[in-house]
């Protein structure tokens, strides 16, 4: 298992990454905003997070019928460059979340009665991940947590389901999410996914 807590911040050549990113754009969009709701947005993610995900696909710790094959041909420097490229792109513009929704409650306050911690504890109050001002620690392992804001409800729901069923535990943060997702029922997942998409 990849221990992301020991991962220093990743740096790469964004221009070199852009030159290799054409194939990525077929699913994740030419500007890193996905073209279909079952693919994640990459624009504005932490370079460290993106690099670790590519590494997990390449090493077989995370499995996907498309990404496993795509990552297999990448060198370590390619992964760093692609991560830097997508991290440098502007993230999807913020939406208008419903602060009174069940999803907002779970994201911002959790549900102590069910053992669900607030998502904002790791992903920031606006779901913007490690680049958000709340972290205040640009050189720590916080860069291993993803930006969630604006990800499609379909994608978020699929990933939370995978965590709940133990299908996404190739990195140490996956163990955290597996534990959280065990306490989410289907309605909670739908509510969180809808809220995250609206951020």
Rosetta blueprint (number, residue, H / E / L):
1 X L
2 X E
3 X L
4 X H
5 X H
6 X H
7 X L
8 X L
9 X L
10 X L
11 X L
12 X L
13 X L
14 X H
15 X H
16 X H
17 X H
18 X H
19 X H
20 X H
21 X L
22 X H
23 X H
24 X H
25 X H
26 X H
27 X H
28 X H
29 X L
30 X L
31 X L
32 X L
33 X L
34 X L
35 X L
36 X L
37 X L
38 X L
39 X L
40 X L
41 X L
42 X L
43 X L
44 X L
45 X L
46 X L
47 X H
48 X H
49 X H
50 X H
51 X H
52 X H
53 X H
54 X H
55 X H
56 X H
57 X H
58 X H
59 X L
60 X L
61 X L
62 X L
63 X L
64 X L
65 X L
66 X L
67 X H
68 X H
69 X H
70 X H
71 X H
72 X H
73 X L
74 X L
75 X L
76 X H
77 X H
78 X H
79 X H
80 X H
81 X H
82 X H
83 X H
84 X H
85 X H
86 X H
87 X H
88 X H
89 X L
90 X L
91 X L
92 X L
93 X L
94 X L
95 X L
96 X L
97 X L
98 X L
99 X L
100 X L
101 X L
102 X H
103 X H
104 X H
105 X H
106 X H
107 X H
108 X H
109 X H
110 X L
111 X E
112 X H
113 X H
114 X H
115 X L
116 X E
117 X L
118 X L
119 X L
120 X H
121 X H
122 X H
123 X H
124 X L
125 X L
126 X L
127 X L
128 X L
129 X H
130 X H
131 X H
132 X L
133 X L
134 X L
135 X L
136 X L
137 X L
138 X L
139 X L
140 X L
141 X H
142 X H
143 X H
144 X H
145 X L
146 X L
147 X L
148 X L
149 X L
150 X L
151 X L
152 X L
153 X H
154 X H
155 X H
156 X H
157 X H
158 X H
159 X H
160 X H
161 X H
162 X H
163 X H
164 X H
165 X L
166 X L
167 X L
168 X L
169 X L
170 X L
171 X E
172 X H
173 X H
174 X H
175 X H
176 X H
177 X H
178 X H
179 X H
180 X H
181 X H
182 X L
183 X L
184 X L
185 X L
186 X H
187 X H
188 X H
189 X H
190 X H
191 X H
192 X H
193 X H
194 X H
195 X H
196 X H
197 X H
198 X H
199 X L
